[in-house]
Amino acid sequence: MISTVFSCGSVLLLGLLALISILSKILVPKQVAKDKNIPQGSMGWPLIGETLDYLKSHKSNSIGEFLQEHCSRHGRVFKSHLFGSPTIVSCDLEFNTFVLLNEGKLFASSYPKSVQNILGKLSMLLVSGEQHRKIRNTAVSHIGTSKSRPDFLHYVDRLSSSLMESWKDRKQVQFFKIAKEFTFYVMLKNLLDMEPGDPLAPKILQDFLTFMKGFVSLPLYIPGSPYAKAVKARTRISSTLRVIIDERKKNSSKEGHSKGDFLDEILQKGHLSDEEKVSIVLDLLLAGYETTSGLMALVVYFLAEAPNALQRLKEEHRKLRRNKEDGELLNFGDYKQMEFTMNIISEALRCGNLVKFVHRKALKDVNFKEYLIPEGWKVLPIISATHLDPFLHEHPSVFNPWRWEDEATSKKVTPFGGGVRLCPGAELAKVETAFFLHHLVLNYAWKIKEDECPVSYPYVEFKRGLLLEIEPLEKEA
């Protein structure tokens, strides 16, 4: 009996080892001769590679233990096995720039299937070629005009002022949550002409909160998991947007006029399918909600730790306010005068790293200097690593907005990606953040808990949601 059990156990063990061996050959790349110059590195465990170690959370103003260890052992460009694929990981600015600028020629966007399931097949992040160009141009065209449009700028200004007023009897605010709601309602107004008081607005916001929670979770599609809830939330958001689009079509045909918002713009574009229109609106809502709120939170966090920078920022905005009539709204000309504000925003992006990396794939064997990137291998340009590289930036972990007075700094920082996939909403995020900062620094002082910090999950989060202790400032005479 014992020998039979032992024998069965041995057979099972041998079978399992054989299965692992077979799967390893399929999922872990064959060893390639050294003379082919594939970067050095390690492939980790069979099946899972080194993905779990790579995704361990860490302070977003650091590169984390995984990258520190691998760069120390193998150099700034190394091989690994991540997200189910053999991968070249790059912490080198020159190589990253090469990858981003050769989109569609040597490399293509290549996100994991789990990301595709949650974003949808027509997401701007995922499509390529002519379809990407068509969708992106539509987004860029609208954003390029709206960033300086008076009605949009006045809405951001009034919403910022209203938010400051709502804080007057409070001692603490959970800033990251507030920033997300603020940026979400700004995008709803910009894209769909929808006010916070609209019955659909809180419904869409709640679905977005569910969506984002699952977007950064373990991609397990099992009932009740954050990932499964997120996929369903995206379906609900898409359905809601389709209803809004259908209603707008009916009203436009009846009334014979348009509201002039983004939805009206894309409804007039016959070369876009309804599915593409829904996907574009969803992409812009997501980008405007997540990226801008993260930027606002990072700026507020770093300013709390940099009193000299905060004082200089206050001086810039006090001067701007003195040159305006009492109650006069901000305009695009005011924004163009916010030079130190732009340094603050740029430095927060460099230090805080909203986007840690992007996913690409080699379309053919690619040679770059001494390296070979084999066809079909994934490539991960690590944007945060170049932002925190001591060879590129003096004291890189220090928040120093004055470094941006050197024009060379901008060539070493790529917070919004690059090439044909440069984030189309980058300038819009800066405008919103600048207008919000104008009201914040003139109305409040704030402190944060000592152990609070931005954390990469891999997207930026805060331990306590960036809990601020706030105190109203006396109005300037």
C-alpha positions in Angstrom: 0.0 0.0 0.0 2.8 2.4 1.0 4.9 1.5 -2.0 1.8 2.0 -4.3 1.2 5.5 -2.8 4.9 6.3 -3.1 4.9 5.0 -6.7 1.8 7.1 -7.6 3.4 10.1 -5.9 6.6 9.6 -7.8 4.7 9.4 -11.1 2.8 12.6 -10.2 6.0 14.4 -9.3 7.7 13.3 -12.4 4.7 14.3 -14.5 4.6 17.7 -12.8 8.3 18.2 -13.4 7.9 17.2 -17.0 5.0 19.7 -17.4 7.0 22.5 -15.9 9.9 21.6 -18.2 7.6 21.7 -21.3 6.0 25.0 -20.2 9.3 26.5 -19.4 10.5 25.8 -22.9 7.3 27.4 -24.3 7.1 30.4 -21.9 10.8 31.0 -21.1 12.9 31.8 -24.2 15.6 29.5 -25.4 19.1 30.5 -24.4 20.7 32.5 -27.2 24.3 32.4 -28.0 26.3 35.1 -26.2 27.6 36.5 -29.5 24.1 37.6 -30.3 24.5 40.3 -27.6 21.2 40.0 -25.8 21.6 42.1 -22.6 22.6 40.1 -19.5 20.0 39.4 -16.9 17.9 36.6 -15.2 14.7 35.0 -16.3 13.4 34.1 -12.8 10.9 31.3 -12.1 9.2 29.2 -14.8 5.8 30.6 -15.8 5.8 33.7 -13.6 9.3 34.9 -14.3 10.2 37.9 -12.1 6.9 39.7 -12.5 5.9 39.6 -8.8 9.2 41.0 -7.7 9.1 43.7 -10.4 5.6 44.8 -9.3 6.4 45.2 -5.6 5.2 48.6 -4.4 7.8 51.2 -3.5 8.1 55.0 -3.0 7.4 56.5 -6.4 10.3 58.9 -5.9 12.7 55.9 -6.0 13.2 53.1 -8.6 12.5 50.3 -6.1 14.6 47.3 -5.0 14.1 45.2 -8.1 15.5 47.8 -10.5 18.3 48.8 -8.1 19.4 45.2 -7.7 19.2 44.3 -11.4 20.9 47.5 -12.7 23.7 47.0 -10.2 24.2 43.4 -11.3 23.5 43.6 -15.1 23.6 47.3 -16.1 20.9 49.7 -17.1 19.6 47.6 -19.9 19.0 43.9 -18.9 16.8 41.0 -19.8 14.1 39.4 -17.6 10.8 37.5 -17.9 7.9 39.8 -17.1 4.1 39.7 -17.7 4.5 36.2 -19.3 7.1 37.2 -21.9 10.8 37.5 -22.4 11.6 41.1 -21.9 14.3 43.8 -22.3 14.1 46.3 -19.4 15.7 49.7 -20.0 16.7 52.3 -17.4 18.8 54.1 -20.0 17.5 57.5 -21.4 19.1 57.1 -24.8 17.7 53.6 -25.3 14.3 54.6 -24.0 14.2 57.5 -26.4 15.2 55.2 -29.3 12.3 52.9 -28.5 9.7 55.6 -28.1 10.7 57.4 -31.3 10.6 54.2 -33.4 7.0 53.3 -32.6 5.5 51.5 -35.7 8.9 51.0 -37.3 10.8 48.8 -35.0 8.5 48.6 -32.0 4.8 48.5 -31.3 2.6 49.0 -28.2 2.1 45.7 -26.6 0.1 45.7 -23.3 -0.8 42.5 -21.4 -4.1 40.8 -22.3 -5.5 41.8 -18.9 -5.0 45.4 -19.7 -6.6 45.0 -23.1 -9.7 43.3 -21.5 -10.2 46.2 -19.1 -9.5 49.1 -21.5 -11.3 47.7 -24.5 -9.8 46.8 -27.9 -10.2 50.3 -29.3 -8.4 52.2 -26.5 -5.9 54.7 -27.8 -3.3 53.0 -25.6 -3.7 49.7 -27.5 -4.5 50.4 -31.2 -1.8 51.1 -33.7 -1.2 52.3 -37.2 -3.9 54.2 -39.0 -6.5 53.6 -36.4 -4.3 55.0 -33.7 -3.5 58.1 -35.8 -7.2 58.7 -36.5 -8.3 58.4 -32.9 -5.4 60.3 -31.5 -5.8 63.2 -34.0 -9.4 63.6 -32.9 -8.3 63.9 -29.2 -5.4 66.2 -29.9 -7.6 68.5 -32.0 -10.1 69.0 -29.2 -7.5 69.3 -26.4 -5.4 71.8 -28.4 -8.4 74.2 -28.5 -10.0 73.6 -25.2 -6.8 74.3 -23.1 -7.1 78.0 -24.0 -10.9 78.3 -24.5 -12.3 80.9 -22.1 -15.4 78.9 -21.1 -13.3 75.9 -20.2 -10.7 78.0 -18.2 -13.5 79.9 -16.4 -15.1 76.6 -15.4 -11.9 75.3 -13.9 -11.3 78.6 -12.1 -14.8 78.7 -10.6 -14.7 75.0 -9.6 -11.3 75.6 -7.9 -12.7 78.6 -6.0 -15.8 76.8 -5.0 -13.7 73.9 -3.6 -11.6 76.3 -1.5 -14.9 77.8 -0.1 -16.1 74.3 0.8 -13.0 73.8 3.0 -13.4 76.9 5.2 -14.8 75.0 8.2 -12.6 71.9 7.9 -9.4 71.1 9.7 -8.5 68.1 7.5 -9.1 66.9 3.9 -8.3 63.7 2.2 -6.8 65.4 -0.8 -6.2 62.6 -3.3 -9.9 61.7 -3.3 -10.9 65.3 -3.6 -8.5 65.8 -6.5 -9.9 62.8 -8.3 -13.5 64.1 -8.0 -12.3 67.6 -9.1 -10.6 66.4 -12.2 -13.3 64.0 -13.1 -16.0 66.7 -13.0 -13.8 69.0 -15.1 -13.5 66.3 -17.7 -17.2 65.6 -17.6 -17.9 69.3 -18.3 -15.3 69.5 -21.0 -16.3 66.3 -22.8 -20.0 66.0 -22.2 -21.2 69.4 -20.9 -22.3 67.6 -17.7 -22.4 69.4 -14.4 -21.6 67.7 -11.0 -25.3 68.0 -10.2 -26.4 65.9 -13.2 -28.0 62.6 -12.0 -25.6 60.6 -14.2 -22.4 62.3 -12.9 -22.1 60.5 -9.5 -23.1 57.2 -11.2 -20.3 57.5 -13.8 -17.8 58.6 -11.0 -18.6 55.5 -8.9 -18.1 53.2 -11.9 -14.8 55.0 -12.5 -13.7 54.4 -8.9 -14.5 50.7 -9.3 -12.7 50.7 -12.7 -9.5 52.2 -11.3 -9.4 49.9 -8.3 -9.5 46.9 -10.5 -7.2 48.4 -13.1 -4.3 48.2 -10.7 -5.3 44.9 -9.1 -4.2 41.3 -9.7 -5.8 40.4 -13.0 -7.9 37.5 -11.8 -11.3 37.3 -13.5 -13.2 35.5 -10.8 -16.6 36.7 -9.4 -16.2 39.4 -6.9 -12.6 40.2 -7.6 -11.6 43.9 -8.1 -10.5 43.0 -11.6 -13.8 41.3 -12.5 -15.7 44.3 -11.0 -13.6 46.7 -13.1 -14.3 44.9 -16.3 -18.0 45.1 -15.5 -17.7 48.8 -14.5 -16.1 49.6 -17.9 -19.1 47.9 -19.6 -21.5 50.0 -17.6 -19.6 53.2 -18.4 -19.6 52.4 -22.1 -23.4 51.7 -22.0 -24.0 55.0 -20.2 -21.9 56.9 -22.8 -23.8 55.2 -25.6 -27.1 56.4 -24.1 -25.7 59.9 -23.8 -24.5 59.9 -27.4 -27.8 58.6 -28.7 -29.7 61.3 -26.7 -27.4 64.0 -28.0 -27.9 62.8 -31.6 -31.7 63.0 -31.2 -31.6 66.5 -29.5 -29.2 67.9 -32.1 -31.4 66.8 -35.0 -34.5 68.2 -33.3 -33.1 71.5 -32.1 -30.7 72.0 -35.0 -27.8 73.4 -32.8 -24.9 72.0 -30.9 -23.4 72.7 -27.4 -19.9 73.0 -28.8 -18.4 70.4 -26.5 -16.2 67.5 -27.4 -19.2 65.2 -27.9 -20.7 67.5 -30.5 -17.3 67.5 -32.3 -17.0 63.8 -32.6 -20.6 63.3 -33.6 -19.8 65.4 -36.6 -16.9 63.1 -37.6 -18.4 60.5 -40.0 -15.2 58.6 -40.2 -15.5 57.4 -36.6 -17.8 54.5 -35.7 -20.0 54.8 -32.6 -17.7 52.3 -30.8 -14.7 54.4 -31.6 -16.5 57.5 -30.3 -17.4 55.8 -27.0 -13.8 54.6 -26.7 -12.3 58.1 -27.3 -14.6 59.7 -24.6 -13.7 56.9 -22.2 -10.0 57.3 -22.9 -10.1 61.0 -22.3 -12.2 60.6 -19.1 -9.7 58.1 -17.8 -6.6 60.1 -18.7 -8.0 63.4 -17.4 -9.3 61.8 -14.2 -6.2 59.7 -13.3 -3.3 61.7 -14.6 -4.3 65.2 -13.6 -5.5 64.2 -10.1 -2.2 62.3 -9.6 -0.2 65.4 -10.7 -2.2 67.7 -8.4 -1.6 65.3 -5.4 2.2 65.1 -6.2 2.5 68.9 -6.3 0.7 69.3 -3.0 2.8 66.6 -1.4 6.2 68.0 -2.6 5.3 71.6 -1.8 4.5 70.6 1.8 8.2 69.5 2.0 9.7 72.5 0.2 8.9 75.8 2.0 11.2 77.9 -0.2 9.5 76.6 -3.3 6.1 77.2 -1.8 7.0 80.8 -0.9 8.3 81.5 -4.4 5.1 80.1 -5.8 2.9 82.2 -3.5 4.8 85.3 -4.6 4.1 84.5 -8.3 0.4 84.1 -7.7 0.0 87.1 -5.4 1.6 89.3 -8.1 -0.8 87.8 -10.7 -3.8 88.4 -8.5 -2.8 92.0 -7.7 -2.9 92.7 -11.5 -6.5 91.6 -11.8 -9.8 93.2 -10.8 -11.5 91.8 -7.7 -13.3 88.6 -8.6 -11.9 88.6 -12.2 -11.5 85.1 -13.5 -8.2 83.7 -14.7 -7.5 83.4 -18.5 -4.9 81.8 -20.8 -2.7 84.9 -20.6 -2.5 84.5 -16.9 -1.5 80.8 -17.3 1.3 81.8 -19.7 2.7 84.0 -16.9 2.9 81.2 -14.4 6.6 80.4 -15.1 7.6 79.1 -11.7 4.3 77.2 -11.4 5.4 75.3 -14.5 8.8 74.5 -12.9 6.9 73.2 -9.8 4.7 71.0 -12.0 7.6 69.7 -14.1 9.6 68.9 -11.0 6.7 67.1 -9.4 6.3 64.9 -12.5 10.0 64.1 -12.5 10.2 63.3 -8.8 6.8 61.6 -8.4 6.6 59.5 -11.6 2.9 59.1 -12.4 3.8 56.6 -15.1 6.6 54.2 -14.2 7.0 52.4 -17.5 5.3 51.6 -20.8 4.9 48.3 -22.8 6.4 47.8 -26.2 7.4 44.8 -28.4 10.1 44.4 -31.0 8.6 43.9 -34.5 11.9 42.4 -35.8 15.4 41.9 -34.5 16.6 45.3 -33.5 20.3 46.3 -32.9 21.0 49.3 -30.7 24.7 49.9 -29.9 26.0 46.6 -28.5 22.5 45.2 -27.7 20.3 42.9 -29.7 16.6 42.9 -29.0 15.1 39.7 -30.6 11.9 39.9 -32.6 8.8 39.3 -30.5 10.5 40.2 -27.2 8.8 42.8 -25.0 10.6 46.0 -24.2 9.9 48.0 -21.0 11.3 51.6 -21.1 11.4 52.6 -17.4 10.6 56.3 -17.4 11.0 56.7 -13.7 14.5 55.3 -13.8 15.8 58.1 -16.1 14.0 60.7 -14.0 15.9 59.6 -10.9 19.3 58.9 -12.6 22.1 60.6 -10.7 24.1 60.8 -13.9 21.4 62.9 -15.4 20.1 64.9 -12.5 22.1 66.3 -9.5 20.6 65.0 -6.3 17.7 63.4 -8.2 15.6 62.5 -5.1 15.5 66.2 -4.0 12.5 68.2 -5.1 14.2 71.2 -6.7 12.0 73.3 -9.2 14.9 75.6 -9.8 16.7 72.9 -11.8 14.2 73.7 -14.6 15.8 77.0 -15.2 18.3 75.0 -17.1 16.7 74.2 -20.5 18.6 71.0 -20.7 16.6 69.5 -17.9 13.5 69.1 -20.1 15.4 66.8 -22.5 16.1 64.4 -19.7 12.5 64.1 -18.5 9.7 62.2 -20.3 6.7 62.0 -17.9 4.1 61.9 -20.7 5.9 59.3 -22.9 7.2 60.2 -26.3 7.0 59.7 -30.1 3.6 59.1 -31.6 2.2 58.1 -28.2 3.1 61.3 -26.4 0.1 61.9 -24.1 -2.3 64.3 -25.9 -3.7 65.7 -22.6 -0.4 66.8 -21.1 -1.0 70.5 -21.5 -4.6 70.2 -20.3 -3.4 68.6 -17.1 -0.9 71.4 -16.5 -3.5 74.1 -17.0 -5.9 72.5 -14.5 -3.2 72.0 -11.9 -1.9 75.6 -12.3 -5.4 77.1 -11.9 -6.1 75.0 -8.9 -2.7 75.9 -7.3 -3.5 79.6 -7.8 -6.5 79.3 -5.4 -4.9 76.8 -3.0 -1.7 78.7 -2.3 -3.6 82.0 -1.8 -6.1 80.6 0.6 -4.6 77.8 2.7 -1.5 76.5 4.4 -1.2 72.7 4.8 0.8 70.0 6.5 1.0 66.2 5.9 1.8 63.3 8.2 5.5 62.4 8.4 5.1 58.9 7.0 2.9 59.9 4.1 4.5 59.5 0.7 3.6 58.7 -2.9 3.8 55.0 -3.6 4.1 53.2 -6.9 1.5 50.3 -7.3 2.7 50.7 -10.2 0.4 53.8 -10.5 0.8 56.5 -7.8 -1.2 56.0 -4.5 -0.9 57.5 -1.0 -1.0 55.6 2.3 -3.7 57.8 3.8 -5.1 59.2 0.6 -2.8 62.2 1.2 -4.5 63.5 4.4 -3.9 67.2 4.8 -4.1 69.4 7.9 -5.3 72.7 6.5 -5.4 76.2 7.9 -7.0 79.3 6.1 -4.7 82.2 5.3 -5.5 85.8 6.0 -6.5 87.6 2.8 -3.9 89.9 1.5 -4.7 93.6 2.0 
